[in-house]
C-alpha cells in the first residue's frame, strides 16, 4: 500500500485535524449519541498511539499543512488521561527533535462531558499544556434539558437493559459544578448544545441559562439523523423566534453569540463560486484503538448503524489513496439532490458525511441525507426575523455602525 504523494488543492488547508479515538467507554449514555457502540470498553494502547504519531510526523510531504490540531475523543477521552498525557508529551518531544514545522503551530483539543474535569490528574495536565490547549465541556442548557438526554450509564444499560425514565439519573449537577473552574481557565470557551426532537421546547430557556452561567458562545447542533417528527419545524421556528426576542430585548447580542443566528445563510446554492464540501471528512484523519485510519470518526464501525466501516489505512501500511480519493472529489453540488440545488434558501444547510453514508440506500458518500430539510428552512425564517428586528432596533438607536464594528463572532452554523 503506497503512501499518498499527490494531493489535490482541495485537500490542502491551513491546519490538519488528527483525531485519536482513545476509548469507546463513557460514564454517560446520552440518548442522542451517534456512537452505536458507545458501551464498549475498548481503549487505545500506547503502541498504537506511538505508531500513529511516528507515521504522521515522519510523512511531512503528505501531512504538509501549516498547523495541526491533535484531537482526543471517546467515549469520554479523559477516562484515559494517563495515556493522553503520555501521547501529548511524546508529540511535543518528537516535534522538537525533528525540528518539525508544527512545533510552534499545534493545539491539543478535547470535547468532554466535564464530569472528571476537576480531578487532580486532569488539572495537572491542563496546567502543563495550557498554552496549547482547547477544552469544550458539553452542557445542554437547563437542568431539565440537560438531564433529558445526558444520563448516567448503569450496569443494566451495559447489559442492554433499557431503564424506565423514572430510573434515569441525569448528569447536570455533576457537570455544572465544574463550569466556573473551566471558564476561569478558558475564559473564551464556548459550549456545544445538541438538539433532537424532544429538546425543541427547551431551546430558548437553555441558551439563556448557558449565558447566565457565563458562557458567551453557544454552538447549537441539530442531529443529522432522521429523528424529526411532523410539526417539529413549526415548534423549532417558534422557539428560535422567542429566543431572538429575548436576545435582542435583553441586549445579549452585544456580548454573546448563538450559532443559530448568522447573517450569511439562507441564500440559493452557488455551484460555481461556493461549491466546497460542507463537511471536512477526508481532510481530517482519525485513528481507533486497533490502529485503523478513517476519513472522520463518523466512519468508524462504532459510529455506524447500517454500513460497514470506511477504513482508509492503518498504522502499519499507511493511507490507501484509492480509499481516500472519493473524499477529495466531494463538493456541495455533486452530492446534493436537485431539490437541494434548486432550493432558494440552501446556503447554511449542513450535513454530516458519515450520516450521508450511513443513511444512503447504497454504500456511497455521494448521496446527501435531507433529514434536516424542514428544520433548516424553519431556522432560515427565524434567522431572518432575528436580523430584521435587530437592525431595525440598531438603526432606530443609531448604533448599527458600532455594532458592525464590534459584533461577536460565532462558529459556522450546524443546522
N, C-alpha and C positions, 0 to 999 in steps of 0.2 A: 504494500500500500504506500503510494508515494505521498510525500509532503506537498502541500499546496505551494506552487511557485508563482502562478499568475493570479492576480486578484483584480476584479473589476473595480471601477471607481466607486460604484455604489456600495462596495464593501467598506471602503476606507472612511473612517470617521475620526473625530478629534480624540476620542478615547475608546479603549476596549473594555468591555464588561466581561469579567470572568467569574462564574458562579460555582462555588463549592456547595454541593448538597451534603452537608456534613452528617445529617441524621434524618431519618423519617419519623422519629419519635417526637411527641409533643405532650405537654401536660393537659392541653385542651382538645376538645373535639368540636371545633367550630362547624356549625351546620352548613355554612355556605362554602366551606373549604373545597377547592377543586382537587385536592390531593386524595385520590381514591384510596391509596394505600397508606393513609396517614397514621394508622395504628401500628405500623411495622416498627420493629426495634433496630433495623439495620443502621449501622453507623460507618463512617469512613475511617479507614486505617491511616496511620501515618505514612506507610509505604505508598499508598495510592496518592495521597496529598503531595508527597515529595516528588514522585514521578511526574505528576501534573505540573508542578512548578518548574521542574527542570526542563520539561518539554517546551513549555511556553517561553521561558527566559532564554533558552538556547535556540529559539527559532524566530529571532527578531525580524528576519526577512519577510516572514508572514505576519507575525504579530507586530506590525510596524506603526501602530497608532502612536500619537504623541504622549498619551497618558493612559492610565489603566485604573479601573475600579475593580477591586477584589471583593466580590460579594459573597456573603455567607448566609445560607438559608437552611430551613429544615422542611418539615417539622419546626421545632424551636431550636435555632442554632446555638443559643447559649447553654443548652444542655451539654454541649461539647466544648466548653470553654477551655479546658486543658489542651485539647487538640488544636483549637483555633489559635490559642496563644503561641503554640509551637509553630504552627503554619506561618503566622504573621512574622514571628522572629526570623524564620528561615527565609521568607520572601525578602525582608529588609537586608539581611546579611548577604544573600545571593545577588541582589540588585547592586549592592555596594561593591562586592567582589568582582562582578562582571563589568563594572562601570556602565551599567545599563541605563539607557535614556529615561527609563521610568523611575529611576531612583528618587528624583525630586518631583515626580509627577504621578503620584499614586494616592489612592484612598481606599481604606477598608470600610465596607458598608454593611450594615446589619438591619434587618427588619425583625423585630422581636415582639413577643406578646407582653414583655415588660414585667413578668411575674418575678423573675430572679434578678432584676436589674440592680438592686441594692446589695447583692451578695458581695462578699469580700473579694472573691476571685475576679468577678466581672468588673468591679470598681478598680481593682489593681490593673487590669487590662486596659480599661479606659484611660486611666492616668498615664499609662506608659505610651499610649498611641493617640492621645487626644488631638494632636495637631494634624493627623491624617485620618480622621475617623468621622463617620456619619452613622448615627443610630436613629432609627424610627421606631417608636412604640405605637402599636396598634390599639387604639381605644375608639370604640364605635359611637360614642356620644354619651347620652344619659345612662344611668344605671339600668333603667328599664330597656333601653335599646341595646346596650352592650350585652346584657345578660340574656337577651332573647336568643342570641346565636353563639356567643363565645362562652361556652360552658366547660366545666372541668370534665376530663375524661375519667371514667371509672373502670374498675376491673371487669365489670359486666360488659361494658362497651367493647373492651378488648376481646371479649369472647363473642361479640356480635349481638349482644342483647341491647335492644333499644329501650332506654328508660322512659317512664312516663314524664310528662312535663313537670309534674309536681315534685319529681325526684331530681330534677336537674339543678345543678349548683353553678350559678354564674361566677364570672371572674372579675367583675368590675372593681370590687373593693380591694382585690389583690393587686390590681394594676394601678389604680388611681393614686394610691399612696406613694408610688414612685415617680409620679409626674413632676412634682416640684424639683426633685433632685435632677431628673433628666433635663428639664428646662434650664436649670442653673448651669449644667454642663454644656448644653447645646441650645443657647437662647433662641436661635432662629429655626429650630426644628419644627417640622410640620408632622401631621399625622394623616394616616390613610383610613378612610371610612369605606366599608363595603356595603352596598345596598342590594338587597334582593326584594322579592315581592312583599314579604312580611314586614320589612323595615320601612316601607314608604311612609306610614303615618307618623314616624318619629324623626323625619329628616330635619325639619325646622328646629325643633327643640334640641336635637343632638348637636347640630352645628353651633347654635348659640351657647350650649353648655360647654363645648370644647373651647370656644372663645373665652368663656368665664374662667376656665382653668389656666388661661394664659397662653394657649396655643393659638398662634396668629395665622397659621396657614393650614387649611383643611382641604386635603385632596380626596375627592369622593369618586369611588369606582363602582359603577353598576356591574353586576356579574354578567358575563357574556353568555352564560348558559341559557337555555330556553326554559326559564322558570316563570316568565311573566304571565299574569292572568288577565282576563278580559276586564277592562276598566282601570288597570294599573296606570296606564298612561295619563288618564284624567286626574287620578289621585296624585300622581307624581307632579304634574304640572301645577296643581293647586298648592301642593306643599312648597314647591320652588317659588311660586309667586308670593306665598306667605313669608317665606324666608327672605325674598328680595325686599319686601316691605320692611321687615324687621332690620335688615342690614342697613338699608338706606335711612329709615326714620330714626334709628338709634345712632347713626354715624359710624357704624362699624367699617364701612367701606374705606375710611381714611387710613386705618392701620391693620386691617385684617383682610385675608384673601380666602376665597372659596372657589375651587376649580370648576364648580358648576356654572359659574358666570364668567364668560370670556368673550371679548368683543369679536374675535376673529373666528367665527363659526357660523354655520347656517347659510352658506353660500353654495352655488352649484359646483359640482365636481369639475375640475380642470385637468383633463388628461394630458395636456401639453406642458403647462407651467407648474403644476402642483401634483405630480403623479408618483411621488415617493411612497414606499410602503409605510403604513401607519406603524406596524409592529417591527421591533428590532430583531426578531428571530433570524438567526443566520449571521447577524453581525455581532452577536454575543456568543459566548461559549459556556456551557455548563458541564460539570463532571459529577458523576454519582459515586457511591461508595465502592462500586465494582471497577471504577476507572473508565467507564464509558463516557464518551463525549456526546453532547446534544446541542442542537442549534438554540435551545432555550430549555429551561427546566420543565416547561409545559409539555415537552415531547418525551419526557421520561415516562416509564411504564406506570409509575405510581400516580401520575397526573392524568392518565387517560382512562376513559370509561369503556370505550369500544374498539379502539385501534391499537395496533402494536407500536411499541416504542420506535422512534425515529433516531437511530444511533448513527452518528457521522464519523465515528472513530473511537480510539481508546488510547490509554497512556502508553501502550506497548508499540502500536503501529502508527500513531499519529492520526491526522484527519484525512478522511477519504473525500477528495474533491468531487467525485461523482455524486456522493450522497449530500454534499453541501450545495452543489451547483443550483438546484431548483430554488433555493432561498435567495441566491444572488440575482435572480432574474425577476423576482416578485416586485410588482408595483401596484399602485392603487386600482388601476382600471382593469388589468388583466384578470384579477380575481373577483371583481365586482359583477353583480348581476346587471342586466340592462336597466332594471328599475332603479338600482343604486346610481348608475351613471347618469340617468335622466332626472334624478331627484333634485329638486330646487334648493334643498337645504342640506346637501350631502356633506359639506365640509364640517369636520369635527366629529363625524360619526366614526366611532372607533371599532376596532376588532382585535381579537387575540388570535394569532396564527395557529397556536396549538388548539384552541377551541374550533377554529375553522376546520382543521384536520380531523379532530375528534367527531365533529358533527356531520361531516361530509358523507354522502352515500357511497363514495369510493375513497380509497386511500390517497387522497390528493391534498395539497395545500393551496390549490388554485380555486377552491370553491368557498366563497365567503359566506359565513353564517350571518343571517339577518335577524337574529332573535331580538336584538335591541332596537329594531327599526322604529317602532311606535314610541319607545322611550326616548330615543334621540329627538324625534320630531316634537315631543312634548317639551323636552328640555330647550329646544330652539325657541319655542313660543315663550317660555318663561324667561329665557335669556334676553329676548328682545324686549320683554316687559321691563326687566331689570335695568337695562341700559337706557331705554327711553325715559323711564322715571328718574333715574339718577342724573342724566344730563339735563333734563328739564329743571330739576332742583338746583344743580350747579349753575346753570345759566341764569336762573332767577336770582341766585345769591351772588352772582359774579365771581364764582370760584372755579369755573371749569378749567381755565388755563393752569391754575395752581394744582388742581387735581391731576391733570395730564402730566405735569412735570414730576409728580411725586406718587403716582398710583402704585399700590403694592403689586408685586409680581406673583403669579401663580403658575404652577406646573401645567403642562398641556392637559386639556380635558380628556377624560377617560370614558365618558358615556354621553 
